[in-house]
Structure formats: C-alpha cells, structure tokens
C-alpha cells in the first residue's frame, strides 16, 4: 500500500498483530510511524517516544531505500 509522504508499505501480520513491515521511501522524506507496540527500524537511526497508548517513531529516509520495521519485544 502507499502512505502519506509517498512511501510504499508491505506489512506482515501474525495472530492479528504486526510481525514486520517493509517501508520503501520514494522521495526521501522523513518517515513518522504510529504504533500500539514499540518497534525498531533497521537501516537507519530512529527516535521513538511514547505518546499515551501509542509509540511515535521518526526517522530520515533516502530516496529509493527500504527500511525494515520489527516489533521490539
């Protein structure tokens, strides 16, 4: 699927919960994720903060690069 900021997102689910996601940056914009569980992003340095019941994860991207998001348990 496509998301705001021109990212392509492929998500893998297990038991109705996020297992991992691949995010491809088509423009090189900053990526902001909001998740209900903590995640880690491979391929870049990211900042994660808790905001109420959610986690906000932000990282800079490079045009054409792909980033792997995994649940951080």
N, C-alpha and C positions, 0 to 999 in steps of 0.2 A: 504494500500500500504506500501511498505518498502522504507526507505530513507537512505541516506548516514549515516554511523555510527551505522547501524543495529537497527533502530527504526521502529516500526510499527505505522502507522498513519491512523486514521479514521477521515474523515472530513465531517462536516455537513454544507450545503450551504443553503442560503435563498436569493432569488432575485439576484442570481449570485454573492453573497458576502459571505465571511466566517462568519458563525454563531458561530461555535465552532469546536475544534479538540481535539482528544484524542491521546496522544503520549505515546507509551509503549517503555521503554528502555530495550533492550535485552542484552546489555553488560555493562551498567553503564557509558557510555561515556558522555562527555559534549554535550549538545544539542544547536545548533545555528539555530534560525528561522529568516527568512527574510520575512516581510510582508509589504503590502502597507498601512495598518492601524495599530494604536497602539493596542497591545494585553496585556493581563495579564495571568500569568501562575499560576494555583492553585496547591498546593502540594509542592512548593519549593520557594526559593528566586531567583529571576531572575533580570538581568540587561538589560535595554532596552535603546538604543541610536538611534537617528535619523541619517540616512546616505543618504543625498539627498532626494529623494522621497520615501525612504524605511525606515523601522524600523528594527533594528537588536536586537534580544532578545536572551540572552545567559543564560544557567543555567546548573548546575551539576545534574546528574541523578543517581539513584540507580538501579542496575540490577533488572529487573522484575517489577519495579514500573511504574505506569501510571500517566500522568500529563494532566490536563485539560487546554486547551488554549481557552480563550474567547476574543471577541472584547472588547476593553476598550474604550467605548464611554461615 
